[in-house]
Amino acid sequence: METIILRGESKEDTGLLLKLARKLNLGVRKLTLEETEQMGMILSINEGIRSGLLDEDEKTEFIQNLNSK
């Protein structure tokens, strides 16, 4: 399985891409703003761990702080 994420500024253009994806029998799902923000946070945390700027304890503390808000 392969996954791609596309972000468009125009509802018309993104609608066209969604229509094409469905016609090609590709699974399609629009993400909410909250889901997009969460994905960005996850990618940032993973990059911080990979680069050594963030360790597992800091990651856990950061996530706990997010959940308490």
C-alpha positions in Angstrom: 0.0 0.0 0.0 1.2 3.5 -0.8 -0.1 6.7 0.8 0.1 10.3 -0.5 -1.2 13.5 1.0 -2.2 16.4 -1.2 -3.1 19.9 0.0 -4.9 22.3 -2.2 -6.0 25.9 -1.8 -9.0 25.6 -4.2 -12.1 23.6 -3.4 -12.6 23.2 -7.2 -9.1 21.8 -7.7 -9.2 19.4 -4.7 -12.7 18.3 -5.8 -11.3 17.4 -9.2 -8.4 15.4 -7.6 -10.9 13.6 -5.3 -13.1 12.8 -8.3 -10.1 11.4 -10.3 -8.9 9.3 -7.3 -12.3 7.7 -6.9 -12.5 7.0 -10.6 -9.1 5.3 -10.4 -10.5 3.2 -7.4 -8.1 4.8 -4.9 -9.1 5.1 -1.3 -9.9 8.7 -0.6 -10.4 10.5 2.7 -10.5 14.2 3.5 -8.7 15.1 6.7 -10.1 17.6 9.2 -8.0 20.6 10.3 -7.6 18.8 13.7 -6.3 15.6 12.0 -3.9 17.6 9.9 -2.5 19.4 12.9 -2.1 16.1 14.8 -0.3 14.6 11.9 2.1 17.5 11.8 2.7 17.2 15.5 3.5 13.4 15.1 5.9 14.1 12.3 7.6 16.8 14.3 8.0 14.6 17.3 9.4 11.7 15.2 11.8 14.0 13.5 12.9 15.3 16.9 13.6 11.8 18.1 15.4 10.8 14.9 17.6 13.9 15.1 18.4 13.5 18.7 16.8 16.8 19.7 14.1 15.0 21.7 14.4 11.9 23.8 11.7 9.4 24.7 11.0 11.0 28.1 10.6 14.4 26.6 8.3 13.0 24.0 6.1 11.3 26.6 6.0 14.5 28.7 5.1 16.6 25.7 2.3 14.2 24.7 1.0 14.2 28.3 0.9 18.0 28.3 -1.0 18.0 25.1 -3.6 15.5 26.5 -4.1 17.6 29.6 -5.2 20.7 27.7 
